[in-house]
């Protein structure tokens, strides 16, 4: 394998990429430093290069908050169920659409592509969710978004790149479509499944608006709603001079500690699927 030659152009591209990486990392670095610093030594907008003292009281406040624990468990439940439901539906749908012998294949493709351009809107969707009795349940956060047209098209393109001879050989040996899908296509699609699964998990973990619309009970809310309510509550308490139970620490420390704890699970999961990610993001890009 030939070594990449050094050139001013490559050096410039590398410098720009490193610079953008630093710009991307700095806000998160600031959140970590602020959450670990002594609240008495920091203030809003202050530039930090390292922690000013070490104080974990903000994390203690958050981790001892019952609503944070319930919101965390609700978000974990939503992410796990949503990942299972979304992958099951999108993988089987994409597998069916990848078959040229599927009756009405072009019609179904046109049908799902239209949903990328037009949708019913917030109010009609809310009315449907309410009419089906899903309001204020975990399923209102999973079922309405169970199918992603973009993910289906990507998976369909990947399945089409798998040689048809494998399917034909399996069917000669007596395998049906379900067996072919489970025993052949899924094992060969590890990279695509891991990448799409990451996208789905991050979407469910971070999505905010559907919980605002569909969830009414405080004990059923997810982490993003907890984070919003906590920030608003602490800002109001700071303005009114009444911090209550949070008087021992600063609003800035609690906010940054909450942001870090909310982002931490996704950060911990990503390294385990990183080896699939580079290959998976290119799925369907080159069709043989």
N, C-alpha and C positions, 0 to 999 in steps of 0.2 A: 504494500500500500504506500503510495507516494505521500511524502510529508507536505503539509500545507506550507507554501512559501510565504515569507514575511513581505509585506508591502505596506506603504503608507495608508492605503485604503483600508486594509484589514485592521491596522492599528487604530485608525479613526473609528471604524465600526465598533471595535472592542471597547474603546474609550467611551463611546456614546452609550453602549449597552451597560457598562459598569456604572456610568453616571445615572442612567435611568433606574438601575437596580437600587442604587443608594437613595434616590428620591422616593422610590417605592417603599423601601425599608424604614426610612427615617421616622415617618409618623408612628409606625408600630413600635419602633425603638423608644420613641418619646413616651408612648403609653406605658411601656414596661418600666422605664426609669421613674416616671411620675408615680406609678402605683407602689413602687418599692421605696420611695424617698420619704423622709420625715415631712409630714404635712406642714409643719411650722417653718420649714426652710424653703418651700417652693410656692410659686404663685402661678396663676393662669398666664399662658403665653411665654413663660420663661424657658430659655434655651438650656437644655441639659445634655451634657456629654457623658455623665456618669451619675449614679444615684447620690443624692445628698443625704447621707445617713441611711439607715435601713429601718423601715417600720412596716410591719405586716398587719397592722391593726385594720386597715381597709379590707384586706382579704378575710380577716376574722369576722368583720361586720357582715360581709356579703355571704360567707359560707354558713353563718349562723342565722341567716334570714330564711324563715320557713317558706316564704313565697318564692325566693330564688331556687330553693331545692325543688319545690313542686313544679316551677316553670322549667327547670332543667330536665326533670323526669318527663314532663309533657313533650318537650322538644325532642328528647331521645326517642320516646315512643313514636312521635310523629315521623321522625327521620327513618327509623327502622321499618315501620309499617309502610311508609311512603316509598322507601327504596324497594321493598319486596313487591308491592303492588305495581309500581311504575315499571320496574324491570320485567315482571311477568307479562304485563300487557304489551309493553313496547317491543319486547323481544319476539313474542309470538306474532304480533301484528306485522312486524318487519319481515319475519321469516315467511309469512304467508304472501306478503306483497312482492317478495323477491322471486316468486315462482311465476314463470311466464304462462304456465298452464292454468293459473288461477282464473276462473270465470269472472269477467268484469274487472280485471286487474287495472286497466287504464282508468276506468270509472272511479275505483277506490282511490287511486293515486290522485286524480283530479279533486276528488272529494276532500282528502286531507290537506292538499296544498291550498285549497280555498280557505281553510281555517287559519292558515298563516297570514292571510291578507285581511280577513274579516272575522269579527267575533260578535257575540250577542251583546256585549257590554256588561257593565257592573250590575245594573238593576235587573235585567232579565236573568242573569246568572244567579243573583241573590234570590229571586223569586222561585227559581227552579230548586235551589238548595233548600229553601224554606218549605216548599211544597213536598219535597221528598223526606222531610223530617230530620235533616242533617244539621240544622242550626244548633250551635252550642255542643257539638260532639266532635271528637277527633277526626271522624270521617269527612267532615266538611272541609278539612285541610288537606285531605288526601285524594278523594274521588274526583272533585272537579278538575284537578290538575294531573290526573292519572296518565294522560296521553300527551306527550310532547311531539308535535309533528316533526320538528327539526331532528330530534333523536331518532324517530322512526325512519326518516329518510337516510340518515347516516348509517344506521344499522342495516337497512335494506341494501344500501350500496356495498357494505362490507360482505353481507351474505352472498350477494351476486358474484363476488370475486372468488368464492370457494368453488373449486371445480365440480361440475355437474356429475362427473364420472364417479365421485365418491358416493353421491346419493343414489345413482343408478346401481352401483355395485351392492349397496346396502339393501336396496329394494329387491334385487335379484335373490338375495339371501333371505328374503321374507320380512324385512323391516318395514314398518309403516312410517308415516310422516312424523308422528310423535317420537318414535325411536330415533329416526334420522336427526331430528332437531336436537334431542337430548344427548345422543351418543356421539354425534359427528360435528354438528354445527356449533354447539355451545363450547366444547373443548377447543375448537379451532378459533374461537372468538373471544378468548380470555382478555386480550388487550382492549377490544372494543367494549366489552361488558364492564371492565374495570373503569374505563374512562367515562362512559355514560353513567355508570353508577356513582362516580365521584361528582359529576355534574348534578345528578338528581339529589344526592345527599346534601351538597352545599346549598342547593335551592331550597330544600325543605328546612334546613337548619337556619337559613338567613331570611326566609320570606316573612314579611311583616304585614302586608295589607290584608291578606285573606283572614288572618287571625283577628284583625281589627273589625272586619265586617261580620264574620260568622260566629265568633266566640264572645259570649256575654259574661260568663262566670269567671271571677278572678282566679279561682283555683284551677281553671282549665287553660289559662293563658300560657303562652310560650315565652321563651327567653327574650325575644326581641321586644315584646310588649312590656315585660318586666323592666328591661333596660330603659325603654322610653319613659315609663311611669316613674322609675327611680330617679332619672335625670330631672324630669319636670318637678317631682316632689322636692328634691334637694335644692333645686334652684329657687323654688318658692320659699322653702324653709330658710335659705340663706338671705333672701330679700326681706323676709319677715323677722329674721333674727331668732328663729325657733327651730333648732336642729333636732330637738327631742332626743330619741335614742341614738342619733348619729352625731351628737354634739362632741364626741371625743375625737373625731377625725374630720377631715375637710371634704367638701363636696367634690373637689377635683380628684382627690385620692380614691374615693369610693367609685367615682365614674370610671376612671382609668382601670382600676382593679376589675370592675364589672366587665368592661370591654375586653380585657385580656382573658378573663375566665370564659366569656362567651365564645371567643375565637379559638381558645386552646384545643378543644376536641378535634376540630377540623385540621388544625396544624399537626396534631399527633397522628392522625389517620393518614395524611398525605404521603409521608415517607414510605409506607408499606405498599403503596400502589404506584410509586413514582416510576418504577421500572417498566410499567405498562403504559404510562401516560404518554411518553414521546411517540411510541408506536400507535397508540390508540387515537391521538388527536389527528393522525393522518388517515384514519380509516375511511375508505371510500374515495380518497382524494385521487388515487391512481387506479384506474380500472383496467385489468388485464384482458 
